[in-house]
Amino acid sequence: MGEERRRGAGRGVDAVGRAVFGSPDDTVTPGSRGSRRFVRMLPALLIVGGLLFDSLAPTNFTAVPLFVAAPLIAAPFFSLSRTVRTGIAAVLSVIAMRLSDGTSTQVVPVIEMLTVLTTSALAVVINGVVRRGNEQLASARVIAETAMRAVLPTPAERIGGLQVAARYEAAQADEFVGGDLYAVADTPYGVRMVVGDVRGKGLGAVEAVAVIIGSFREAAEQESSLEGVAQRLERALAREGTRRYGLDAMEGFITAVLAEIPPGAASLRIVNRGHPEPILLHADGALEVLAPSVPAMPLGMDLGAWPDRADAWEMPRGATLLAFTDGLSEARDADGVFYDPAARLRGRIFPGPEELLSALTDDVRLHTGGRATDDMALLAVGRPAEGQPVRRTTVPIVGRGEG
C-alpha cells in the first residue's frame, strides 16, 4: 500500500509540474526576488508538500488542508488562468492519491475530493473579485492622476527671462495619487512660484491642489509682497475649509515654499511654510540649502495668524533654484536609506533646469529601484548665464560621476 501511494505521489508531482509551471507567461520574472518569488511558488509547494506528506504519513493522516490552501493562496496573487490551473492541479493530485491507494470510492476520500473541488471553484470567484477591485482602484488612480496633470500644466520654458522646468512624477507603489503641486507666474513684482504638498491622497487632494493653485495665481498678481501671497493662500484654505464643514474635507494642511525673483535683480526671496528646504545650485557646482531663518507652520493649520517672514539670498547668473516635495527627499532605497538631493547634486554642473530634472529623476529612480512610494513635484528655475542660448540643448552632464 505504501509503495502504491509513493507511485501515486510521483504521478501527482508530474501533474503539478504540468499544471502550474507549464505556461511560459507564468514564469517568475528576473526582477522578482525574495518574498515575491516565495509567494508565487507557495501554491505549488503546498501541492507538492501535500503529495509527499500523503505518501509518507500513516493512512489515518490527511494532507487535504494543503490542497485546499493552494488555490486560495493563488486567487489574490495570480492571474485567472493560473488560479484555474492551480485548482485543477490540486483536484487531480487528490484524485491521483486516492486512485493509487484504492480508496477513491470510499465516503471520506470522496468528501475530500469534493472539498478541494469546491475550494478551487471558490478561489476562481475570489480571483475575479480581486481583479475587479484592482481594476477599480487603477481606474480611480488614472482619473485622479489625469485630473492632477490637468491642474498642473507644464509651464513655459522661459518666464520673465528665466529658464523654467517642472516635473510631476506619480508613485508606482501606491493606489492613490498624491497632492503635490507647483505653479509659476510672471507678475509685476517678478517671477513668483509655489511648490507644495497637500496632506492626503486621491481626488480630495487634487481638489485642494486646484484651490491652492487658483488662489496663488490671483494673489501673485495682486499682492505686493511674498508674505501677502502666503496670507492669501491661508485665507483661501480657511474659506474652503468652512465651506466644506471642516479642514479634514480640505485634506487638513499644506506644506509649501513660495519664492520670488524680482525682475533684473540677482536676488531671491523665499517664504517656507513647513516644506523641505529648496536648493540653490551655482554655475560652478557649489550648492546652498536654503533653510528658513525662522521655521514656520504649514498652511491651513488653523493655529491663528502666522507672521510670515521672507528670507533673501543672492541668485547670480548661471544659478538654478530647485524646489521639490518630500516624495524626493524621503525616497528610500532597498535598505531604507533616504535620498539626499543636496549630497547627490553637490559639485555637479547642469546645462539648464530641464537637464537638472532629467538627471535628478533618473537618479532617484535608480536609488529606489523604480519603486517610489510617494508622488513628487519638482520645479527648477534658472537665471541664464551671459551668452547662454535661449533654446535648451541636451549635453552630457559635467562632473556626474558614480556615487
C-alpha positions, 0 to 999 in steps of 0.5 A: 500500500505504501509503495502504491501511494509513493507511485501515486505521489510521483504521478501527482508531482508530474501533474503539478509540474504540468499544471502550474509551471507549464505556461511560459507567461507564468514564469517568475520574472528576473526582477522578482526576488525574495518574498515575491518569488516565495509567494508565487511558488507557495501554491505549488509547494503546498501541492507538492508538500501535500503529495509527499506528506500523503505518501509518507504519513500513516493512512489515518493522516490527511494532507487535504488542508494543503490542497485546499490552501493552494488555490486560495493562496493563488486567487489574490496573487495570480492571474485567472488562468493560473488560479484555474490551473492551480485548482485543477492541479490540486483536484487531480493530485487528490484524485491521483492519491486516492486512485493509487491507494484504492480508496477513491470510492470510499465516503471520506476520500470522496468528501475530500475530493469534493472539498478541494473541488469546491475550494478551487471553484471558490478561489476562481470567484475570489480571483475575479473579485480581486481583479475587479477591485484592482481594476477599480482602484487603477481606474480611480488612480488614472482619473485622479492622476489625469485630473492632477496633470490637468491642474498642473500644466507644464509651464513655459520654458522661459518666464520673465527671462528665466529658464523654467522646468517642472516635473510631476512624477506619480508613485508606482507603489501606491493606489492613490495619487498624491497632492503635490503641486507647483505653479509659476507666474510672471507678475509685476513684482517678478517671477513668483512660484509655489511648490507644495504638498497637500496632506492626503491622497486621491481626488480630495487632494487634487481638489485642494491642489486646484484651490491652492493653485487658483488662489496663488495665481490671483494673489501673485498678481495682486499682492505686493509682497511674498508674505501677502501671497502666503496670507492669501493662500491661508485665507483661501484654505480657511474659506474652503475649509468652512465651506466644506464643514471642516479642514479634514474635507480640505485634506487638513494642511499644506506644506509649501515654499513660495519664492520670488525673483524680482525682475533684473535683480540677482536676488531671491526671496523665499517664504517656507511654510513647513516644506523641505528646504529648496536648493540653490545650485551655482554655475560652478557646482557649489550648492546652498540649502536654503533653510528658513531663518525662522521655521514656520507652520504649514498652511491651513493649520488653523493655529491663528495668524502666522507672521510670515517672514521672507528670507533673501539670498543672492541668485547670480547668473548661471544659478538654478533654484530647485524646489521639490516635495518630500516624495524626493527627499524621503525616497528610500532605497532597498535598505531604507536609506533616504535620498539626499538631493543636496549630497547627490547634486553637490559639485555637479554642473547642469546645462539648464533646469530641464537637464537638472530634472532629467538627471535628478529623476533618473537618479532617484529612480535608480536609488529606489529601484523604480519603486517610489512610494510617494508622488513628487513635484519638482520645479527648477528655475534658472537665471541664464548665464551671459551668452547662454542660448535661449533654446535648451540643448541636451549635453552630457552632464559635467562632473556626474560621476558614480556615487 
